[in-house]
Amino acid sequence: MNDTLDRWIQRVTLATMVALAATLLAVGVSLYASRSEALPPAAQATQGVP
């Protein structure tokens, strides 16, 4: 294969992996936020107490 095509494929692959990482991070944050909103107030008050 030619070097230009290899570089193009590497760039597309990198962009895809970065987009996937950003998507997974966003899903994780939204799930974490929805879980903390779903906890009752008593559970939130004791959550930070060791």
Backbone as XML, in Angstrom:
<?xml version="1.0"?>
<chain id="A" units="angstrom">
  <residue number="1" name="MET">
    <atom name="N" x="0.837" y="-1.182" z="0.000"/>
    <atom name="CA" x="0.000" y="0.000" z="0.000"/>
    <atom name="C" x="0.880" y="1.243" z="0.000"/>
  </residue>
  <residue number="2" name="ASN">
    <atom name="N" x="0.295" y="2.304" z="-0.376"/>
    <atom name="CA" x="1.099" y="3.507" z="-0.446"/>
    <atom name="C" x="1.061" y="4.256" z="0.890"/>
  </residue>
  <residue number="3" name="ASP">
    <atom name="N" x="2.129" y="5.000" z="1.175"/>
    <atom name="CA" x="2.289" y="5.642" z="2.480"/>
    <atom name="C" x="1.200" y="6.661" z="2.767"/>
  </residue>
  <residue number="4" name="THR">
    <atom name="N" x="0.744" y="7.368" z="1.753"/>
    <atom name="CA" x="-0.304" y="8.368" z="1.960"/>
    <atom name="C" x="-1.589" y="7.703" z="2.429"/>
  </residue>
  <residue number="5" name="LEU">
    <atom name="N" x="-1.931" y="6.586" z="1.838"/>
    <atom name="CA" x="-3.137" y="5.857" z="2.238"/>
    <atom name="C" x="-2.987" y="5.322" z="3.666"/>
  </residue>
  <residue number="6" name="ASP">
    <atom name="N" x="-1.800" y="4.809" z="3.999"/>
    <atom name="CA" x="-1.561" y="4.320" z="5.359"/>
    <atom name="C" x="-1.743" y="5.430" z="6.388"/>
  </residue>
  <residue number="7" name="ARG">
    <atom name="N" x="-1.228" y="6.602" z="6.095"/>
    <atom name="CA" x="-1.379" y="7.728" z="7.024"/>
    <atom name="C" x="-2.837" y="8.138" z="7.155"/>
  </residue>
  <residue number="8" name="TRP">
    <atom name="N" x="-3.552" y="8.127" z="6.034"/>
    <atom name="CA" x="-4.976" y="8.478" z="6.063"/>
    <atom name="C" x="-5.742" y="7.493" z="6.930"/>
  </residue>
  <residue number="9" name="ILE">
    <atom name="N" x="-5.449" y="6.210" z="6.778"/>
    <atom name="CA" x="-6.113" y="5.172" z="7.567"/>
    <atom name="C" x="-5.783" y="5.353" z="9.047"/>
  </residue>
  <residue number="10" name="GLN">
    <atom name="N" x="-4.525" y="5.673" z="9.366"/>
    <atom name="CA" x="-4.142" y="5.899" z="10.760"/>
    <atom name="C" x="-4.884" y="7.092" z="11.349"/>
  </residue>
  <residue number="11" name="ARG">
    <atom name="N" x="-5.024" y="8.156" z="10.577"/>
    <atom name="CA" x="-5.728" y="9.342" z="11.075"/>
    <atom name="C" x="-7.200" y="9.060" z="11.313"/>
  </residue>
  <residue number="12" name="VAL">
    <atom name="N" x="-7.821" y="8.352" z="10.397"/>
    <atom name="CA" x="-9.239" y="8.011" z="10.555"/>
    <atom name="C" x="-9.425" y="7.095" z="11.757"/>
  </residue>
  <residue number="13" name="THR">
    <atom name="N" x="-8.525" y="6.143" z="11.925"/>
    <atom name="CA" x="-8.604" y="5.230" z="13.067"/>
    <atom name="C" x="-8.432" y="5.989" z="14.368"/>
  </residue>
  <residue number="14" name="LEU">
    <atom name="N" x="-7.472" y="6.893" z="14.419"/>
    <atom name="CA" x="-7.251" y="7.693" z="15.620"/>
    <atom name="C" x="-8.470" y="8.559" z="15.933"/>
  </residue>
  <residue number="15" name="ALA">
    <atom name="N" x="-9.021" y="9.209" z="14.929"/>
    <atom name="CA" x="-10.202" y="10.047" z="15.137"/>
    <atom name="C" x="-11.377" y="9.209" z="15.631"/>
  </residue>
  <residue number="16" name="THR">
    <atom name="N" x="-11.525" y="8.013" z="15.104"/>
    <atom name="CA" x="-12.602" y="7.123" z="15.528"/>
    <atom name="C" x="-12.422" y="6.710" z="16.989"/>
  </residue>
  <residue number="17" name="MET">
    <atom name="N" x="-11.190" y="6.370" z="17.372"/>
    <atom name="CA" x="-10.942" y="5.965" z="18.752"/>
    <atom name="C" x="-11.143" y="7.124" z="19.731"/>
  </residue>
  <residue number="18" name="VAL">
    <atom name="N" x="-10.750" y="8.320" z="19.334"/>
    <atom name="CA" x="-10.965" y="9.491" z="20.189"/>
    <atom name="C" x="-12.458" y="9.762" z="20.344"/>
  </residue>
  <residue number="19" name="ALA">
    <atom name="N" x="-13.215" y="9.650" z="19.259"/>
    <atom name="CA" x="-14.661" y="9.846" z="19.327"/>
    <atom name="C" x="-15.313" y="8.779" z="20.206"/>
  </residue>
  <residue number="20" name="LEU">
    <atom name="N" x="-14.848" y="7.554" z="20.102"/>
    <atom name="CA" x="-15.388" y="6.477" z="20.931"/>
    <atom name="C" x="-15.081" y="6.724" z="22.405"/>
  </residue>
  <residue number="21" name="ALA">
    <atom name="N" x="-13.868" y="7.152" z="22.704"/>
    <atom name="CA" x="-13.501" y="7.454" z="24.089"/>
    <atom name="C" x="-14.360" y="8.596" z="24.635"/>
  </residue>
  <residue number="22" name="ALA">
    <atom name="N" x="-14.587" y="9.622" z="23.846"/>
    <atom name="CA" x="-15.415" y="10.750" z="24.279"/>
    <atom name="C" x="-16.859" y="10.297" z="24.516"/>
  </residue>
  <residue number="23" name="THR">
    <atom name="N" x="-17.359" y="9.434" z="23.660"/>
    <atom name="CA" x="-18.721" y="8.920" z="23.815"/>
    <atom name="C" x="-18.845" y="8.090" z="25.085"/>
  </residue>
  <residue number="24" name="LEU">
    <atom name="N" x="-17.881" y="7.223" z="25.327"/>
    <atom name="CA" x="-17.919" y="6.404" z="26.540"/>
    <atom name="C" x="-17.811" y="7.262" z="27.791"/>
  </residue>
  <residue number="25" name="LEU">
    <atom name="N" x="-16.987" y="8.296" z="27.735"/>
    <atom name="CA" x="-16.868" y="9.209" z="28.865"/>
    <atom name="C" x="-18.186" y="9.935" z="29.123"/>
  </residue>
  <residue number="26" name="ALA">
    <atom name="N" x="-18.833" y="10.388" z="28.063"/>
    <atom name="CA" x="-20.115" y="11.088" z="28.207"/>
    <atom name="C" x="-21.185" y="10.159" z="28.777"/>
  </residue>
  <residue number="27" name="VAL">
    <atom name="N" x="-21.215" y="8.930" z="28.316"/>
    <atom name="CA" x="-22.192" y="7.961" z="28.832"/>
    <atom name="C" x="-21.911" y="7.681" z="30.302"/>
  </residue>
  <residue number="28" name="GLY">
    <atom name="N" x="-20.648" y="7.514" z="30.658"/>
    <atom name="CA" x="-20.292" y="7.270" z="32.053"/>
    <atom name="C" x="-20.685" y="8.428" z="32.951"/>
  </residue>
  <residue number="29" name="VAL">
    <atom name="N" x="-20.425" y="9.644" z="32.510"/>
    <atom name="CA" x="-20.785" y="10.819" z="33.301"/>
    <atom name="C" x="-22.297" y="10.928" z="33.447"/>
  </residue>
  <residue number="30" name="SER">
    <atom name="N" x="-23.021" y="10.683" z="32.372"/>
    <atom name="CA" x="-24.483" y="10.786" z="32.460"/>
    <atom name="C" x="-25.066" y="9.695" z="33.359"/>
  </residue>
  <residue number="31" name="LEU">
    <atom name="N" x="-24.499" y="8.500" z="33.313"/>
    <atom name="CA" x="-24.976" y="7.441" z="34.205"/>
    <atom name="C" x="-24.642" y="7.758" z="35.659"/>
  </residue>
  <residue number="32" name="TYR">
    <atom name="N" x="-23.456" y="8.292" z="35.895"/>
    <atom name="CA" x="-23.065" y="8.657" z="37.253"/>
    <atom name="C" x="-23.961" y="9.781" z="37.785"/>
  </residue>
  <residue number="33" name="ALA">
    <atom name="N" x="-24.254" y="10.756" z="36.932"/>
    <atom name="CA" x="-25.104" y="11.868" z="37.349"/>
    <atom name="C" x="-26.526" y="11.388" z="37.624"/>
  </residue>
  <residue number="34" name="SER">
    <atom name="N" x="-27.047" y="10.512" z="36.791"/>
    <atom name="CA" x="-28.414" y="10.033" z="37.006"/>
    <atom name="C" x="-28.485" y="9.163" z="38.257"/>
  </residue>
  <residue number="35" name="ARG">
    <atom name="N" x="-27.413" y="8.448" z="38.577"/>
    <atom name="CA" x="-27.405" y="7.617" z="39.789"/>
    <atom name="C" x="-27.386" y="8.500" z="41.028"/>
  </residue>
  <residue number="36" name="SER">
    <atom name="N" x="-26.601" y="9.569" z="41.015"/>
    <atom name="CA" x="-26.537" y="10.432" z="42.188"/>
    <atom name="C" x="-27.838" y="11.212" z="42.376"/>
  </residue>
  <residue number="37" name="GLU">
    <atom name="N" x="-28.537" y="11.516" z="41.300"/>
    <atom name="CA" x="-29.830" y="12.189" z="41.411"/>
    <atom name="C" x="-30.907" y="11.234" z="41.923"/>
  </residue>
  <residue number="38" name="ALA">
    <atom name="N" x="-30.744" y="9.944" z="41.671"/>
    <atom name="CA" x="-31.752" y="8.962" z="42.055"/>
    <atom name="C" x="-31.657" y="8.581" z="43.531"/>
  </residue>
  <residue number="39" name="LEU">
    <atom name="N" x="-30.521" y="8.856" z="44.179"/>
    <atom name="CA" x="-30.371" y="8.494" z="45.579"/>
    <atom name="C" x="-31.255" y="9.378" z="46.458"/>
  </residue>
  <residue number="40" name="PRO">
    <atom name="N" x="-31.823" y="8.799" z="47.494"/>
    <atom name="CA" x="-32.617" y="9.607" z="48.419"/>
    <atom name="C" x="-31.701" y="10.579" z="49.184"/>
  </residue>
  <residue number="41" name="PRO">
    <atom name="N" x="-32.254" y="11.663" z="49.724"/>
    <atom name="CA" x="-31.417" y="12.657" z="50.420"/>
    <atom name="C" x="-30.596" y="12.070" z="51.561"/>
  </residue>
  <residue number="42" name="ALA">
    <atom name="N" x="-31.131" y="11.116" z="52.306"/>
    <atom name="CA" x="-30.397" y="10.517" z="53.419"/>
    <atom name="C" x="-29.157" y="9.781" z="52.913"/>
  </residue>
  <residue number="43" name="ALA">
    <atom name="N" x="-29.277" y="9.109" z="51.795"/>
    <atom name="CA" x="-28.141" y="8.387" z="51.229"/>
    <atom name="C" x="-27.077" y="9.351" z="50.735"/>
  </residue>
  <residue number="44" name="GLN">
    <atom name="N" x="-27.492" y="10.502" z="50.203"/>
    <atom name="CA" x="-26.528" y="11.481" z="49.727"/>
    <atom name="C" x="-25.797" y="12.106" z="50.892"/>
  </residue>
  <residue number="45" name="ALA">
    <atom name="N" x="-26.469" y="12.320" z="52.021"/>
    <atom name="CA" x="-25.848" y="12.956" z="53.172"/>
    <atom name="C" x="-24.781" y="12.057" z="53.787"/>
  </residue>
  <residue number="46" name="THR">
    <atom name="N" x="-24.975" y="10.743" z="53.730"/>
    <atom name="CA" x="-24.016" y="9.817" z="54.339"/>
    <atom name="C" x="-23.021" y="9.273" z="53.337"/>
  </residue>
  <residue number="47" name="GLN">
    <atom name="N" x="-23.134" y="9.677" z="52.094"/>
    <atom name="CA" x="-22.266" y="9.115" z="51.063"/>
    <atom name="C" x="-20.807" y="9.502" z="51.275"/>
  </residue>
  <residue number="48" name="GLY">
    <atom name="N" x="-20.527" y="10.709" z="51.739"/>
    <atom name="CA" x="-19.157" y="11.141" z="51.913"/>
    <atom name="C" x="-18.575" y="10.825" z="53.279"/>
  </residue>
  <residue number="49" name="VAL">
    <atom name="N" x="-19.376" y="10.266" z="54.180"/>
    <atom name="CA" x="-18.906" y="9.940" z="55.534"/>
    <atom name="C" x="-18.240" y="8.584" z="55.520"/>
  </residue>
  <residue number="50" name="PRO">
    <atom name="N" x="-17.005" y="8.519" z="56.047"/>
    <atom name="CA" x="-16.302" y="7.205" z="56.035"/>
    <atom name="C" x="-16.867" y="6.224" z="57.040"/>
  </residue>
</chain>
